């Protein structure tokens, strides 16, 4: 039995068999779901990265009231979708370390009340416009203005002013903060052309996917952005299908999302 399951798990990892078929056979042979999934994970890790194949991810929490405006992101679905089409100045690594993203480097004044972020050159928005420090300034001001309705407003209230200085953006804080760069990893603070002031729901960003279709509470379809700047971690295009029932659409909180990934496909779809 052990050799058979090991062989079958390898076939799944190579894309020659489906996960469902493997789990069915594993159950028939008396293996628990937890043990079967652990065996699959080991096989996938051993196989290493490859082109092709499918990854299916279940999500819930989407609703008919969802918006592509990152300022209004409030559930698991909008969080994931936002970070496919948009990006922040910095990101957190899996180990909790800051990673440069749309900002290549940063430094603070001795009193930690002023922070300077150098903005990456050569980054293109999905509409073909090249990102500039002005877009960063406009984005931050949209999330901190007197009429802002942003989920990041609590963070941005600590900022006294945001301005451009050449290829850098300067944040002047009301009080000293040694952890300020970590706050800019907030998923609402996705950099948009002109800060998103022209159309915050357009979902035009610098991320690996561009939004092709958005049907709140039903589906989101994204296509790989060919001019994505980060070629080392370029997007894996994906396809997926909805498993939302009619009842689930009436009560979006119970609706699961199914997403699949493939490094040879051309689209990514997320269903809420």
Buried (B, 14 or more C-beta within 10 A) or exposed (E): EEEEBEEBBBBBBBBEBEBEEBBEBBEEEEBEEEEBBEBBEBBBEEBEEEEEBBBBBEBBBBBEEBBBBBBBBBBBBBBBBBBBBBBBBBBEEEEEEBEBBBBBEBEBEEEBBBBBBBBBEEBBBBEEEEBBBBBBBBBBBBBBBEEBEBBBBEBBEBBEBBEBEEEBBBBEBEEEBEEBBBBBBBBBBBBBBBBBEEEBBBBBBBBBBBBEEBEBBBBBBBBBBEEBBBEEEBBBBBBBEBEBEEEBBEEBEEBBBBBBBBBEBEBBBBBB
